Amino acid sequence: MEKVSLYRKYRPHNFDNLVGQDHIKNTLIHAILNGNVSHAYLFTGPRGTGKTSTARLIAKALCCTNLKDNYEPCDECEFCLDINEGSLIDMIEIDAASNRGIDEVRDLKEKISFAPTRAKVKIYIIDEVHMMTPPAFNALLKTLEEPPEHTYFVLATTEVHKIPDTIISRCQRFDFRRIGKKTLMTRLSFIAQKEEIKADDTALELISRYVDGGLRDAIGLMEQLTVNGELKYEYVQDVLGLSSLALMEEMFENLITNNAKSALKIVQELHNQGTDLKRFSYEFVELIREKLLEAIAEDDIQNSLKYMRLIEIFKECQDRLEASIPQLPLEVAIIKATMSDIKIVPEESPVKTQEMPKKTVEKVPEKKPTIEEMETIPVSDDQPALDLGNLLERWPRITERVKRPSLRMSLKNGLPVAVDDFKITLEFNTKFHRDQVVDHDNRVELESIVKDLFGRAVKVNATVKELEIKSMVEEQSVDDELTNEALKIFGGKLVE
């Protein structure tokens, strides 16, 4: 007897076995019960979610001679059996990827007017319909809008955005959803019992996670990874390169407790085992996402903010996982996630070790805040006082928070030199960098960052550093003194 793949053997033969698409199943059942089946359907959604199988169920319901409860195919009459085998001449399945041109559509239009050969109706199932050419779509328009009374169309696609709106508007559209992990596990467990496969629940869970909502892929993987009638967790994990949920939970706990050392050991272990780190990163972000949704449901704002930050860090890591050192982006993400709260102390600056020379700062007339405005300025006991020392200490943190690259570059070429109540004065070496900072949008962004750190509103002013220019006479006298000293040491004389 010919071997049949499990995904074909367990393809749903009635509406009761259609998995994970209840919203579509219920609508179609009511349409069949009321004799209100549309002449054109458009099924769209991810691969392996049941689009073609549902199209065949509609064909069986329209052709079956012994419907159960007036909607469910009997799966016993000649028409149902022929549709199961794909041999019914009045059900025409067309692969649009290889029959995509206008000539094929013209041939379809010529034959469509012929009466059904055996069944009461003719059903055309056009798979991957988005592959058709624009002229072919145009030729199909009128036929879709006013087909012969005995003809029905079901169009299936994974890329609905490639289908013209004129086609979509002539069909009843149904969006197939990705099938949930629990539903996938239930179906895989049922098939394993039927096939007498000893399957570990953890192995079925790994497969359900891996296929991303596609039942056909899940059944195919289960069949592929079954060895001697057994489906083992360790084997599935090795072949698919997946990480255990316990290992990801351990990584998550290490990040929450800022234990970078243990988290880095896990990454090294994964790398040594040959684990697909990009896949691990994807799964880890999905785990944090689930934690985030749980925290939001419990109104846990503090943890929600932590989880959102972790997601941002590891999403950025995913884009860099093609590096020459595969584990490096993950290691950097871990360090960034666990050490971001450490206070960064800048290197000793001449501004801090030497007495600041007195500068004549040009006074810019500005409006002093009113008493009412000063009362609205928030002040927190947990935030540092706004003075020159604290501002210099936190200056690297302020520049790193700036989003605009041009502003960040200019701020790195200057330093705060004075703090007068709520007014901050910055000093720059060039007029160019000074102008960048005093630009309205840039200044507003900088003032907002300083306000967040110090808990009070500020006004930023900027000046250009004064250059010390020595006279030519003074420079000449210095050179003469050095020359005379050198002649004394080496006993030489000056030659004109």
PEWOPE-V773678 format. One record per residue. N is the residue number from 1. RES is the residue in three letters. SS is DSSP state (H for helix, E for strand, - for the rest). Layout:
n=<N;N>
res=<RES;RES>
ss=<SS;SS>
This chain:
n=<1;2;3;4;5;6;7;8;9;10;11;12;13;14;15;16;17;18;19;20;21;22;23;24;25;26;27;28;29;30;31;32;33;34;35;36;37;38;39;40;41;42;43;44;45;46;47;48;49;50;51;52;53;54;55;56;57;58;59;60;61;62;63;64;65;66;67;68;69;70;71;72;73;74;75;76;77;78;79;80;81;82;83;84;85;86;87;88;89;90;91;92;93;94;95;96;97;98;99;100;101;102;103;104;105;106;107;108;109;110;111;112;113;114;115;116;117;118;119;120;121;122;123;124;125;126;127;128;129;130;131;132;133;134;135;136;137;138;139;140;141;142;143;144;145;146;147;148;149;150;151;152;153;154;155;156;157;158;159;160;161;162;163;164;165;166;167;168;169;170;171;172;173;174;175;176;177;178;179;180;181;182;183;184;185;186;187;188;189;190;191;192;193;194;195;196;197;198;199;200;201;202;203;204;205;206;207;208;209;210;211;212;213;214;215;216;217;218;219;220;221;222;223;224;225;226;227;228;229;230;231;232;233;234;235;236;237;238;239;240;241;242;243;244;245;246;247;248;249;250;251;252;253;254;255;256;257;258;259;260;261;262;263;264;265;266;267;268;269;270;271;272;273;274;275;276;277;278;279;280;281;282;283;284;285;286;287;288;289;290;291;292;293;294;295;296;297;298;299;300;301;302;303;304;305;306;307;308;309;310;311;312;313;314;315;316;317;318;319;320;321;322;323;324;325;326;327;328;329;330;331;332;333;334;335;336;337;338;339;340;341;342;343;344;345;346;347;348;349;350;351;352;353;354;355;356;357;358;359;360;361;362;363;364;365;366;367;368;369;370;371;372;373;374;375;376;377;378;379;380;381;382;383;384;385;386;387;388;389;390;391;392;393;394;395;396;397;398;399;400;401;402;403;404;405;406;407;408;409;410;411;412;413;414;415;416;417;418;419;420;421;422;423;424;425;426;427;428;429;430;431;432;433;434;435;436;437;438;439;440;441;442;443;444;445;446;447;448;449;450;451;452;453;454;455;456;457;458;459;460;461;462;463;464;465;466;467;468;469;470;471;472;473;474;475;476;477;478;479;480;481;482;483;484;485;486;487;488;489;490;491;492;493;494;495;496>
res=<MET;GLU;LYS;VAL;SER;LEU;TYR;ARG;LYS;TYR;ARG;PRO;HIS;ASN;PHE;ASP;ASN;LEU;VAL;GLY;GLN;ASP;HIS;ILE;LYS;ASN;THR;LEU;ILE;HIS;ALA;ILE;LEU;ASN;GLY;ASN;VAL;SER;HIS;ALA;TYR;LEU;PHE;THR;GLY;PRO;ARG;GLY;THR;GLY;LYS;THR;SER;THR;ALA;ARG;LEU;ILE;ALA;LYS;ALA;LEU;CYS;CYS;THR;ASN;LEU;LYS;ASP;ASN;TYR;GLU;PRO;CYS;ASP;GLU;CYS;GLU;PHE;CYS;LEU;ASP;ILE;ASN;GLU;GLY;SER;LEU;ILE;ASP;MET;ILE;GLU;ILE;ASP;ALA;ALA;SER;ASN;ARG;GLY;ILE;ASP;GLU;VAL;ARG;ASP;LEU;LYS;GLU;LYS;ILE;SER;PHE;ALA;PRO;THR;ARG;ALA;LYS;VAL;LYS;ILE;TYR;ILE;ILE;ASP;GLU;VAL;HIS;MET;MET;THR;PRO;PRO;ALA;PHE;ASN;ALA;LEU;LEU;LYS;THR;LEU;GLU;GLU;PRO;PRO;GLU;HIS;THR;TYR;PHE;VAL;LEU;ALA;THR;THR;GLU;VAL;HIS;LYS;ILE;PRO;ASP;THR;ILE;ILE;SER;ARG;CYS;GLN;ARG;PHE;ASP;PHE;ARG;ARG;ILE;GLY;LYS;LYS;THR;LEU;MET;THR;ARG;LEU;SER;PHE;ILE;ALA;GLN;LYS;GLU;GLU;ILE;LYS;ALA;ASP;ASP;THR;ALA;LEU;GLU;LEU;ILE;SER;ARG;TYR;VAL;ASP;GLY;GLY;LEU;ARG;ASP;ALA;ILE;GLY;LEU;MET;GLU;GLN;LEU;THR;VAL;ASN;GLY;GLU;LEU;LYS;TYR;GLU;TYR;VAL;GLN;ASP;VAL;LEU;GLY;LEU;SER;SER;LEU;ALA;LEU;MET;GLU;GLU;MET;PHE;GLU;ASN;LEU;ILE;THR;ASN;ASN;ALA;LYS;SER;ALA;LEU;LYS;ILE;VAL;GLN;GLU;LEU;HIS;ASN;GLN;GLY;THR;ASP;LEU;LYS;ARG;PHE;SER;TYR;GLU;PHE;VAL;GLU;LEU;ILE;ARG;GLU;LYS;LEU;LEU;GLU;ALA;ILE;ALA;GLU;ASP;ASP;ILE;GLN;ASN;SER;LEU;LYS;TYR;MET;ARG;LEU;ILE;GLU;ILE;PHE;LYS;GLU;CYS;GLN;ASP;ARG;LEU;GLU;ALA;SER;ILE;PRO;GLN;LEU;PRO;LEU;GLU;VAL;ALA;ILE;ILE;LYS;ALA;THR;MET;SER;ASP;ILE;LYS;ILE;VAL;PRO;GLU;GLU;SER;PRO;VAL;LYS;THR;GLN;GLU;MET;PRO;LYS;LYS;THR;VAL;GLU;LYS;VAL;PRO;GLU;LYS;LYS;PRO;THR;ILE;GLU;GLU;MET;GLU;THR;ILE;PRO;VAL;SER;ASP;ASP;GLN;PRO;ALA;LEU;ASP;LEU;GLY;ASN;LEU;LEU;GLU;ARG;TRP;PRO;ARG;ILE;THR;GLU;ARG;VAL;LYS;ARG;PRO;SER;LEU;ARG;MET;SER;LEU;LYS;ASN;GLY;LEU;PRO;VAL;ALA;VAL;ASP;ASP;PHE;LYS;ILE;THR;LEU;GLU;PHE;ASN;THR;LYS;PHE;HIS;ARG;ASP;GLN;VAL;VAL;ASP;HIS;ASP;ASN;ARG;VAL;GLU;LEU;GLU;SER;ILE;VAL;LYS;ASP;LEU;PHE;GLY;ARG;ALA;VAL;LYS;VAL;ASN;ALA;THR;VAL;LYS;GLU;LEU;GLU;ILE;LYS;SER;MET;VAL;GLU;GLU;GLN;SER;VAL;ASP;ASP;GLU;LEU;THR;ASN;GLU;ALA;LEU;LYS;ILE;PHE;GLY;GLY;LYS;LEU;VAL;GLU>
ss=<-;-;-;-;-;H;H;H;H;-;-;-;-;-;H;H;H;-;-;-;-;H;H;H;H;H;H;H;H;H;H;H;H;-;-;-;-;-;-;E;E;E;E;E;E;-;-;-;-;-;H;H;H;H;H;H;H;H;H;H;H;H;H;-;-;-;-;E;-;-;-;E;-;-;-;-;-;H;H;H;H;H;H;H;H;-;-;-;-;-;E;E;E;E;E;-;-;-;-;-;-;H;H;H;H;H;H;H;H;H;H;H;-;-;-;-;-;-;-;-;-;E;E;E;E;E;E;-;H;H;H;-;-;H;H;H;H;H;H;H;H;H;H;H;H;-;-;-;-;-;E;E;E;E;E;E;E;-;-;H;H;H;-;-;H;H;H;H;-;-;-;E;E;E;E;E;-;-;-;-;H;H;H;H;H;H;H;H;H;H;H;H;H;H;-;-;-;E;E;-;H;H;H;H;H;H;H;H;H;H;-;-;-;-;H;H;H;H;H;H;H;H;H;H;H;-;E;-;-;E;E;-;H;H;H;H;H;H;H;H;-;-;-;-;H;H;H;H;H;H;H;H;H;H;H;H;-;-;-;H;H;H;H;H;H;H;H;H;H;H;H;H;-;-;-;-;H;H;H;H;H;H;H;H;H;H;H;H;H;H;H;H;H;H;H;H;H;-;-;-;H;H;H;H;H;H;H;H;H;H;H;H;H;H;H;H;H;H;-;-;-;-;-;-;-;-;-;H;H;H;H;H;H;H;H;H;H;H;H;-;-;-;-;-;-;-;-;-;-;H;H;H;H;-;-;-;-;-;-;-;-;-;-;-;-;-;-;-;-;-;H;H;H;H;H;-;-;-;-;-;-;-;-;-;-;-;-;H;H;H;H;H;H;-;H;H;H;H;H;H;H;-;-;-;H;H;H;H;H;H;H;-;-;E;E;E;E;E;E;E;-;-;E;E;E;E;E;E;-;-;H;H;H;H;H;H;H;H;-;H;H;H;H;H;H;H;H;H;H;H;H;H;H;H;-;-;-;-;E;E;E;E;E;E;-;-;-;-;-;-;-;H;H;H;H;H;H;H;H;H;H;H;H;H;H;H;H;H;H;H;-;-;-;-;-;->
